[in-house]
Amino acid sequence: MAKEITARDEDYSQWYNDIVKKAGLASNSAVRGCMVIKPNGFAIWENMQSQLDKRFKETGHVNASFPLLIPKSFLSKEAEHVEGFAKECAVVTHHRLMNDPNGTGVVVDPSAKLEEELIIRPTSETIIWNTYRDWINSYRDLPLLINQWCNVMRWEMRTRLFLRTSEFLWQEGHTAHASSQEAEEETRMIQDIYAEFAEEYMAMPVIKGVKTANERFAGAIDTYTIEALMQDGKALQAGTSHFLGQNFAKAFDVKFLDENQKSQHVWASSWGVSTRLIGGLIMTHSDDDGLVLPPKLAPLQVVIVPIPKPDPVIDEVAEKIMAALKEKGISVKYDMDKKKRPGFKFAEYEMRGIPVRVGIGKRDLEKGQVEIARRDTKEKSAQPVDGIADYIEQLLEDIQNNLFQRALDFRNERITKVDSMEDFKSVLEEKGGFLSAHWDGTTETEKKIKELTKATIRCIPLDAEVEEGQCVLTGKPSQQRVLFAKAY
């Protein structure tokens, strides 16, 4: 089965597509730019959703659901916001079809034209803030901490499964606060939640930072981001949290009476991560033999394979191991399919990224042991049946930690300081990764560097130290380094 996957060093893009399809994660749909997320891929998303939702609720957020369709006039109320999304919007113009008078099929009924066009949500700030106007009257109504899990539509010309599709699944949080300080604290707290989730569950190291004015969310005062590095040396924006100031509150006239009975506009944040994280998961850990999943997000953590086929003696041992693993909350499957040989099953589960495989054969059982194979390093070992559940529990933790450390080492080896455009270009082409360079702070320089190299400023790291220097392009004074990279 591995031969069906293109090698990473041969064609990284095709390698990625091969894994998405061969591991049964997603496929292209009949609608250009949209995808069908298959059960295996959706199970990963459900695990991500479960962990993030738990963290949101632990910090006081609640879920709600808002309309898919947004009146066009709503998008016009915040100028920067509409400009940022105008070219990506899908527009509904009619509300009815009719039989084609000239033959079979249906056509749009010309008499069913809407008085006002509706936009399929590219993001929900406008429809939500129009709603918040009716929900918020007093400081007693604040803070309002709302999240929704939904799909959105952003028209894309060049698409790639999970990483960039016209329709995708995500969560979007939208909060309202009585003060600027509260809204900013919310924005930073969510960034911390995203970073913790990425590192603890995805085993994907990230850099926390703030976006430049040119890269921030349309309509935001500040955008906080977590940036990850993929195996091909390109960066991936894995999650963003936006401090919106009072922009949307003013656009939709959302006010509250404070404790002194003075009317004020509320302060806002919005934040989100999407199914793009599955693409990040693939490109952080997987190899030329298929998908590699961190145990904490793997829908199936352990698979037991009888060798060469199911047998009453083997079945009894497998059942006992499964019961012991399930008591520990470990997901496990016993593959009793008699139509497939063990070798085929091994390759199939390797392709799907199952973290641990247990092989049970009579010869091993005569010695009181079973064979354990770990997906991350492909190491195999014989382990005693007694205490095997405890061993596997620890092994899953070891795999999780190893995947994170491996990705962290890879990332850290590819953060390079550069002080000239000559070095900037050569490192970008030969090594890739993050380039730590001085920048004069102007959008003009930022755009010029992108034009020359296709690299963008991924973020200004939150932990960046003050360092006197000269801009890598213009030679003008700079107080700190920022991180550049080519990105998805």
matplotlib code that plots the C-alpha trace (Angstrom):
import matplotlib.pyplot as plt

x = [0.0, 2.9, 3.9, 0.6, 2.0, 4.3, 7.5, 7.7, 11.0, 9.7, 6.5, 5.3, 2.0, 1.1, 2.3, -0.2, -3.0, -2.2, -2.4, -5.7, -7.2, -5.5, -6.1, -9.8, -9.9, -11.6, -12.4, -13.4, -17.1, -19.3, -19.1, -15.8, -13.6, -15.7, -14.9, -16.5, -15.0, -15.1, -15.8, -12.1, -11.4, -14.5, -13.7, -10.4, -12.4, -14.8, -11.9, -10.5, -13.9, -14.5, -11.3, -11.6, -15.3, -14.4, -11.8, -14.2, -16.9, -14.4, -13.7, -17.4, -18.3, -21.5, -22.5, -25.2, -26.2, -26.7, -28.0, -26.1, -27.4, -26.5, -28.2, -25.8, -26.4, -24.9, -21.5, -21.6, -21.7, -18.0, -16.0, -12.7, -14.5, -16.5, -13.4, -11.6, -14.2, -15.9, -14.0, -14.7, -18.5, -21.0, -24.3, -27.9, -30.0, -33.3, -35.5, -37.1, -36.6, -39.1, -39.4, -37.6, -40.3, -37.9, -37.4, -36.4, -34.8, -35.1, -34.1, -34.1, -37.5, -36.9, -39.9, -38.3, -35.5, -34.8, -35.3, -31.9, -29.2, -28.1, -24.5, -23.5, -21.5, -17.7, -17.6, -20.4, -19.4, -22.1, -25.1, -24.0, -23.4, -26.8, -28.3, -26.2, -27.9, -31.1, -29.3, -27.2, -28.6, -26.8, -23.4, -25.3, -25.5, -21.7, -19.5, -21.3, -19.2, -20.7, -19.2, -20.7, -19.6, -20.6, -19.6, -18.6, -18.1, -15.2, -14.9, -11.5, -9.9, -7.1, -8.1, -6.5, -8.3, -8.5, -5.9, -7.9, -11.5, -14.4, -16.5, -15.0, -16.0, -14.8, -15.7, -16.1, -16.2, -17.8, -17.6, -18.7, -17.2, -17.6, -14.0, -11.1, -8.9, -11.5, -11.8, -8.0, -7.6, -10.2, -8.3, -5.0, -6.6, -8.1, -4.7, -3.3, -6.0, -5.3, -1.6, -2.1, -4.4, -2.0, 0.9, -0.7, -3.2, -1.9, 1.8, 2.3, 4.7, 3.5, 4.8, 2.5, 2.6, 0.6, 0.0, 1.1, -1.4, -1.3, -1.9, -4.5, -8.2, -10.4, -12.0, -9.7, -7.5, -5.1, -4.9, -3.1, -2.0, -0.4, 2.0, 3.3, 5.9, 5.2, 7.7, 8.3, 9.5, 6.3, 4.3, 0.7, -1.5, -3.2, -5.5, -6.3, -7.9, -8.9, -9.3, -12.0, -12.1, -15.5, -15.6, -18.5, -20.3, -20.3, -21.2, -24.3, -24.9, -24.5, -24.4, -24.8, -25.5, -22.5, -22.7, -22.9, -25.9, -23.7, -24.3, -21.2, -20.4, -19.2, -15.8, -15.4, -13.3, -13.7, -11.6, -11.6, -9.9, -11.0, -10.7, -7.4, -6.0, -6.4, -4.1, -1.6, -1.8, -1.0, 1.9, 3.5, 3.7, 3.0, 5.6, 6.0, 4.1, 1.0, -0.8, 0.8, -1.6, -0.9, -2.6, -4.7, -6.5, -6.5, -10.0, -8.6, -5.6, -4.9, -5.7, -5.3, -4.5, -4.7, -1.8, -2.5, -6.3, -8.9, -8.8, -10.6, -7.3, -6.2, -9.8, -9.8, -6.6, -7.6, -10.9, -9.1, -6.6, -9.5, -11.4, -8.3, -7.6, -11.2, -11.2, -8.4, -10.4, -8.2, -10.0, -9.3, -10.4, -9.9, -9.7, -11.4, -11.7, -10.8, -10.7, -7.5, -4.0, -2.1, 0.4, -2.4, -3.9, -0.6, -0.1, -3.7, -3.4, 0.0, -1.6, -4.4, -1.9, -3.1, -0.6, -0.2, -0.7, -0.8, -0.1, -1.3, 0.0, 0.0, 3.8, 4.0, 1.2, 3.1, 5.8, 3.2, 3.8, 2.4, 4.1, 3.7, 4.4, 4.4, 3.5, 5.8, 9.1, 7.9, 9.8, 8.5, 8.9, 7.7, 5.9, 4.4, 0.6, 0.5, 0.4, 0.1, -2.6, -0.3, 2.5, 0.3, -1.0, 2.5, 3.5, 0.7, 2.0, 5.6, 4.4, 2.5, 5.6, 8.0, 5.9, 5.9, 9.6, 10.4, 8.3, 9.8, 13.3, 12.5, 10.9, 13.8, 16.4, 14.6, 14.5, 17.3, 18.5, 19.2, 20.5, 20.7, 18.4, 21.1, 21.0, 17.2, 16.7, 19.3, 18.1, 14.5, 15.2, 17.7, 16.5, 13.0, 11.4, 11.1, 13.4, 14.1, 14.8, 14.6, 11.8, 11.3, 7.6, 6.1, 3.5, 5.3, 8.5, 6.4, 4.7, 8.0, 9.6, 6.6, 6.8, 10.5, 10.5, 6.8, 7.6, 5.2, 5.6, 3.9, 3.9, 5.7, 6.5, 5.1, 8.4, 10.5, 13.2, 14.1, 17.1, 18.6, 19.1, 18.5, 15.7, 16.7, 15.5, 15.7, 18.4, 16.2, 16.3, 14.4, 13.8, 13.0, 13.0, 9.9, 9.3, 9.0, 8.2, 6.5, 3.0, -0.1]
y = [0.0, 2.4, 2.1, 3.9, 7.0, 9.4, 10.0, 13.4, 14.3, 13.4, 15.5, 16.8, 18.1, 14.8, 13.0, 15.0, 14.3, 10.6, 10.4, 12.2, 9.8, 6.5, 7.0, 7.6, 11.2, 13.1, 13.3, 16.0, 16.6, 17.3, 20.9, 22.4, 23.5, 21.6, 18.3, 15.2, 14.5, 10.7, 8.9, 8.5, 12.2, 13.3, 11.2, 13.1, 16.4, 15.1, 14.4, 17.9, 19.4, 17.5, 18.7, 22.3, 22.5, 21.2, 24.0, 26.7, 25.6, 25.4, 29.1, 30.1, 30.0, 28.5, 27.3, 28.8, 28.6, 31.5, 31.7, 30.5, 33.4, 37.0, 40.1, 41.8, 45.1, 43.7, 43.3, 46.9, 48.2, 47.6, 48.9, 47.1, 43.8, 43.8, 44.8, 41.8, 39.3, 40.8, 38.7, 35.5, 35.7, 33.3, 35.2, 33.9, 36.0, 33.9, 31.9, 29.5, 27.2, 26.2, 23.6, 24.6, 25.7, 24.6, 21.0, 18.8, 20.0, 23.2, 26.8, 29.8, 31.4, 35.0, 36.2, 34.8, 37.4, 38.4, 42.1, 41.9, 39.4, 37.0, 36.1, 32.6, 33.3, 33.7, 34.4, 35.5, 38.8, 40.8, 38.5, 37.9, 41.6, 42.5, 39.9, 41.1, 44.5, 42.9, 40.8, 43.5, 46.4, 46.6, 45.8, 42.9, 41.3, 41.3, 39.5, 37.6, 34.6, 32.7, 30.1, 28.2, 25.1, 25.5, 25.5, 28.6, 29.4, 31.4, 31.1, 29.7, 29.3, 27.1, 24.5, 21.6, 19.2, 20.4, 23.2, 25.4, 24.6, 26.8, 25.3, 24.2, 23.3, 25.4, 27.0, 30.8, 32.5, 36.0, 37.7, 41.1, 42.9, 46.0, 47.1, 47.1, 45.3, 42.4, 41.9, 41.9, 39.4, 37.2, 37.4, 36.3, 33.6, 32.0, 32.1, 30.3, 27.6, 27.1, 26.8, 24.4, 22.2, 22.2, 21.2, 18.9, 17.0, 17.5, 17.2, 20.2, 22.9, 26.5, 30.0, 32.5, 36.0, 38.9, 39.7, 42.8, 45.4, 44.0, 40.4, 40.9, 40.0, 42.4, 44.7, 43.8, 46.0, 43.2, 39.5, 37.0, 33.8, 30.4, 29.5, 25.9, 24.6, 21.8, 19.2, 20.9, 24.1, 26.1, 27.7, 27.0, 29.5, 27.1, 29.4, 33.1, 35.2, 38.8, 41.9, 43.8, 46.9, 48.6, 48.4, 46.0, 47.4, 50.8, 49.4, 47.7, 50.1, 47.7, 49.6, 49.0, 51.1, 50.9, 50.9, 54.7, 54.5, 55.9, 54.5, 52.9, 50.7, 47.2, 45.8, 42.6, 39.6, 36.8, 33.7, 30.4, 27.2, 25.0, 21.6, 23.1, 21.6, 18.1, 19.2, 20.5, 17.2, 15.3, 17.5, 17.6, 13.9, 11.6, 9.7, 8.0, 4.9, 6.9, 8.8, 9.1, 10.2, 11.4, 9.0, 11.7, 12.4, 9.0, 7.7, 4.2, 4.0, 0.2, -2.5, -6.2, -8.5, -12.3, -14.2, -15.8, -15.7, -15.7, -18.8, -19.6, -19.4, -16.1, -14.7, -15.3, -13.4, -10.6, -10.2, -9.9, -7.3, -5.3, -5.3, -4.1, -1.4, -0.1, 0.1, 2.6, 4.6, 3.4, 2.8, -0.6, -2.9, -6.6, -7.3, -10.7, -10.3, -13.7, -12.5, -10.4, -11.7, -10.3, -8.5, -6.7, -5.6, -4.4, -2.2, -0.9, 0.1, 1.6, 3.7, 4.9, 5.9, 3.6, 4.4, 0.8, -2.6, -5.8, -9.0, -12.2, -15.6, -19.0, -19.3, -16.0, -17.1, -20.3, -17.9, -15.8, -12.8, -10.8, -8.6, -4.8, -2.4, 1.4, 3.5, 6.5, 4.7, 1.4, -0.4, -3.9, -5.8, -8.9, -8.1, -10.3, -10.7, -10.1, -6.3, -5.5, -2.9, -0.9, -1.2, 0.0, 2.9, 4.1, 3.4, 5.7, 8.5, 7.8, 8.0, 11.3, 12.8, 11.5, 13.0, 16.4, 16.3, 15.2, 18.0, 20.5, 19.6, 19.8, 23.3, 24.6, 23.5, 25.6, 28.9, 30.9, 34.4, 36.3, 39.9, 40.5, 39.9, 37.6, 35.3, 35.7, 34.4, 31.6, 30.2, 30.4, 28.4, 25.9, 25.3, 26.9, 27.2, 30.4, 33.3, 35.6, 39.0, 42.7, 44.7, 48.4, 48.2, 49.4, 47.7, 48.8, 46.9, 43.9, 43.7, 44.3, 41.3, 39.1, 40.3, 39.4, 36.1, 34.9, 35.0, 36.8, 37.9, 35.1, 36.9, 39.2, 36.7, 37.5, 36.6, 38.7, 40.6, 44.2, 44.1, 47.0, 46.2, 47.2, 46.1, 43.2, 45.0, 48.8, 49.0, 51.3, 51.0, 48.1, 47.2, 43.5, 40.5, 39.1, 35.7, 35.3, 32.1, 30.8, 29.6, 27.7]
z = [0.0, 0.7, -3.0, -3.7, -1.9, -3.7, -1.7, 0.1, -1.5, -4.9, -4.9, -1.5, -2.8, -4.3, -1.2, 0.8, -1.6, -1.6, 2.2, 2.4, -0.1, 0.8, 4.5, 3.9, 5.2, 2.5, -1.2, -3.7, -4.1, -7.1, -6.2, -7.3, -4.4, -1.8, -0.1, 1.4, 4.8, 5.1, 8.4, 9.3, 8.7, 10.4, 13.5, 13.8, 13.6, 16.2, 18.6, 18.0, 18.5, 21.7, 23.3, 22.2, 23.2, 26.6, 27.0, 25.8, 28.3, 31.1, 30.5, 30.6, 26.9, 25.6, 22.2, 20.0, 16.3, 13.9, 10.3, 7.3, 5.2, 5.8, 4.3, 1.9, 3.7, 6.9, 5.2, 4.1, 7.7, 8.5, 5.6, 6.2, 6.9, 3.7, 1.7, 3.2, 2.2, -0.8, -3.4, -1.5, -1.1, -2.6, -3.2, -3.2, -5.6, -6.1, -3.8, -6.2, -9.2, -11.9, -14.7, -17.8, -20.4, -23.2, -22.0, -19.0, -15.8, -13.9, -14.2, -11.9, -11.7, -12.9, -10.8, -7.6, -7.4, -3.8, -2.9, -1.1, -2.0, 0.8, 1.4, 2.5, 5.6, 5.1, 8.8, 11.1, 12.8, 11.0, 11.6, 15.2, 16.1, 14.6, 17.0, 20.0, 19.7, 21.0, 23.6, 25.3, 27.2, 30.5, 32.1, 33.7, 30.3, 29.9, 29.2, 26.5, 25.6, 22.6, 20.3, 17.4, 15.4, 11.8, 8.2, 6.2, 2.5, 1.1, -2.7, -3.5, -7.0, -6.0, -3.5, -1.5, 0.7, 4.3, 3.8, 1.5, 0.4, -0.5, 2.2, 5.5, 9.1, 12.0, 15.3, 15.6, 19.0, 19.3, 22.6, 24.0, 27.0, 29.1, 28.6, 26.2, 28.8, 29.2, 25.4, 25.0, 27.8, 26.2, 22.9, 24.5, 26.6, 23.5, 21.8, 24.8, 24.5, 20.8, 21.5, 24.4, 22.3, 19.3, 21.4, 23.9, 21.6, 18.1, 19.2, 16.9, 18.2, 17.5, 17.9, 19.4, 17.9, 16.6, 12.9, 11.2, 10.1, 6.6, 7.7, 10.4, 10.2, 8.2, 10.8, 13.7, 15.8, 16.5, 15.4, 17.5, 15.8, 16.4, 13.6, 12.9, 10.5, 8.1, 6.9, 3.6, 5.4, 4.8, 7.7, 8.5, 10.3, 12.7, 14.6, 15.1, 17.8, 17.0, 19.2, 17.4, 19.6, 19.2, 15.4, 15.1, 18.1, 16.5, 13.0, 14.5, 17.3, 20.2, 23.4, 27.1, 30.2, 32.6, 36.4, 36.3, 33.8, 31.0, 27.5, 25.9, 23.0, 23.9, 23.2, 21.1, 20.2, 17.6, 17.2, 15.3, 14.1, 11.3, 9.6, 8.3, 11.5, 10.0, 7.1, 9.7, 11.5, 8.4, 7.3, 10.8, 11.5, 8.5, 6.5, 3.1, 4.4, 5.3, 8.0, 11.5, 14.2, 17.8, 20.1, 21.8, 18.6, 16.9, 16.6, 17.0, 19.2, 19.2, 16.7, 17.5, 14.6, 14.9, 13.2, 10.8, 11.5, 14.3, 16.6, 19.8, 21.8, 20.2, 20.4, 24.2, 24.8, 22.4, 24.3, 27.7, 26.3, 24.8, 28.1, 30.0, 27.5, 27.4, 31.2, 30.7, 28.2, 25.3, 22.0, 20.5, 17.8, 17.2, 13.4, 12.9, 9.1, 7.7, 4.1, 4.5, 5.3, 8.3, 6.0, 4.2, 7.5, 8.8, 5.8, 6.0, 9.6, 9.0, 6.2, 8.5, 11.2, 14.1, 16.9, 18.2, 16.6, 18.6, 16.8, 18.5, 17.2, 18.8, 18.9, 20.8, 23.2, 24.0, 25.3, 27.1, 24.9, 22.0, 19.4, 19.7, 16.8, 17.3, 14.3, 14.9, 14.9, 13.4, 16.2, 17.1, 20.4, 22.1, 25.4, 28.1, 28.0, 31.7, 32.3, 28.6, 29.1, 31.4, 28.9, 26.0, 28.1, 28.7, 25.1, 23.8, 26.1, 24.8, 21.2, 21.9, 23.5, 20.8, 18.0, 19.7, 20.4, 16.9, 15.4, 17.9, 17.0, 13.3, 13.8, 15.9, 13.5, 10.8, 12.5, 11.0, 11.7, 8.5, 8.2, 4.4, 1.5, -0.1, 2.9, 3.1, -0.4, -0.2, 3.2, 2.0, -1.1, 0.3, 3.8, 4.2, 7.5, 9.6, 8.8, 11.8, 10.3, 11.1, 9.4, 9.3, 10.3, 7.1, 5.0, 1.8, 2.8, 3.9, 0.5, -1.4, 0.4, -0.5, -4.1, -4.2, -2.3, -1.8, 1.9, 4.3, 7.9, 9.8, 13.0, 15.4, 18.2, 21.6, 23.2, 20.8, 22.6, 21.9, 19.5, 17.7, 14.0, 10.4, 8.1, 6.0, 2.8, 3.4, 6.0, 8.1, 12.0, 13.6, 17.2, 16.9, 14.6, 13.0, 11.5, 7.7, 5.8, 2.8, 3.9, 3.0]

ax = plt.figure().add_subplot(projection="3d")
ax.plot(x, y, z, "-o")
ax.set_aspect("equal")
plt.show()
